[in-house]
Amino acid sequence: MNRSVLVMLVALLAGCASNNNPDQLSSQAGTLIAGGKYKKSLKLYDAAILQSDKDSALYAKRGTVKSLLMDYDGALNDLNRAIELRSDVGWYHSKRSMLLGELKQADAAIDSANKAVQLDPADEQTLAYRAKAYALNGQYEKALQDALQSAKHGGDLVYTYKVLATCYIHLGKPDEALDSIRKAITLNESDPTLICLKSEAEMQKLDLKQAIKTAQTAQKKNPEAIEPYSCLARAYLLLGDNEKAKQNIDIVSEKSPTDGQALLAVYYISTRQAEKALETASVVAKNHPSPDAQMTLAEAYTISGRGTEALKIADTLSKEYPDLAAVHRTRALALIGLGKYDEAASAASESIRILKYNPFAYRLRSEALACNGDADGARRDRVESQKLGYLDSLPQEGMLLTLKQQLAKEQTPVAAKPM
C-alpha cells in the first residue's frame, strides 16, 4: 500500500475529508479535545502526521492526547520525537517532564523540567511537574517550594494542588494537605484520586474510620482504580483489622504486583511475620529505592532482630533527608531495638522538633525514656501521643512489643548446667 492511499484511509477513519491539510486536521482535533473526545482527536492527529511527519508540534499535541488517555509510554515516544525535530521549544520539555513523572522516572523528569524552565521561565506549570519529580525522589521541601510557586501563577491548579497535598502529607502536615485537597475538589469534584489523597491525610491524623469512609467513596466512583484499595489496606492496617487489610492488598496485587508487594511488606511487619517482611521489603527497596521503601526495609530489619542493618539504613537516610520527621522516627525505632535508649530518645526528639503533630515519635520517645528509668517523662510523652490519636492497635505498638520481647530474651541469663 503506498503512502497516499494510507493517508486517505486514515483520514477517512478519522471521519474527515481526505483533502484536509494538517493544519485543518489539527484544528478539528483541538475542537474534539475541548469536547472530551480524545480517541477521535487522536485519529485526526494520526492523519495529520501521515501528511506532515516532520512537524514537531503535531507529535507534541498527539502525545498530549495520549497522556489524557493515560498511554504514558506512547505519549513519551511522541514527545521524544517532537524534541528530536525541535529541541528549543520549552513546552515540549515541560510535557515530557510531566510524562516522566507519571512513569516514576524522577531524575529524568527533573532534567526535562530544568530544560523547560531554561527555555521558558514564564511557564510556571513546569514547576508543578518538577515538584512532583522532586517528591518522587523524597525531596519534599524542594517539591513544596516549586508547587507553592506554581500555585501562585495559575496553570493546571488541580494538578498543582495534588502535588501540594502530597508534599504536605509526606512532611507530616495533614491540615495543610486537606486545605489543598479541598481547593482541588472545588475545581474538580469528580476526580477519585483527590478523594484518595483526602483519605491519606485523614490517616495521618489517625482519623481512621473517616479515612476508610473516604476511601470507600473513591472506590465507588472508580472501582477499577488501584488507589482506593491501597488506601483501604493501609487504613485497615492502622486500625488493626489485618483481615480486611489483606483482602484489599490482594486486590491491589492483582491490579499492580509492584504496589501490592509494597503493601505486603507493611502487612507482614504489622502481623509480626519478620522473615516474610524482610524478604518482601528487600525486594521492594531494591526495585524502587524510595525513602519510604528504605524506611520499611529498616523496620523489617528491626523486627527481625537485625538492628545494626536497620540503623545503617536509617543513618544514611537521616543524612540524605535530614528534614523528614519519618526518617528520625525510623532511626529511633532501630536504636530502641539495639537497646541504645539515650540515642533513641534524641532521634525521637529530633523528629518531634521537625514535626509537632507526631504521635509515633512521642510514643517512641516514651518507650526510650521508660527503658532508661524516666517514668515521669515516659508518662508525659505517652499521654501526648494519645492526645494526638495514637492507638495501641497501631502496627508501631506491635513492633515495640516485638522489640521488648527480643531484648528480654537477650537479657535473660542462661542457667548454669548441673555439675
Helices and strands as residue ranges (DSSP letters): H 3-13, H 22-34, H 38-51, H 56-68, H 72-85, H 90-102, H 106-119, H 125-136, H 140-152, H 157-170, H 174-187, H 192-204, H 208-221, H 227-239, H 242-255, H 257-270, H 274-287, H 291-303, H 307-320, H 325-337, H 341-354, H 359-371, H 375-387, H 395-411
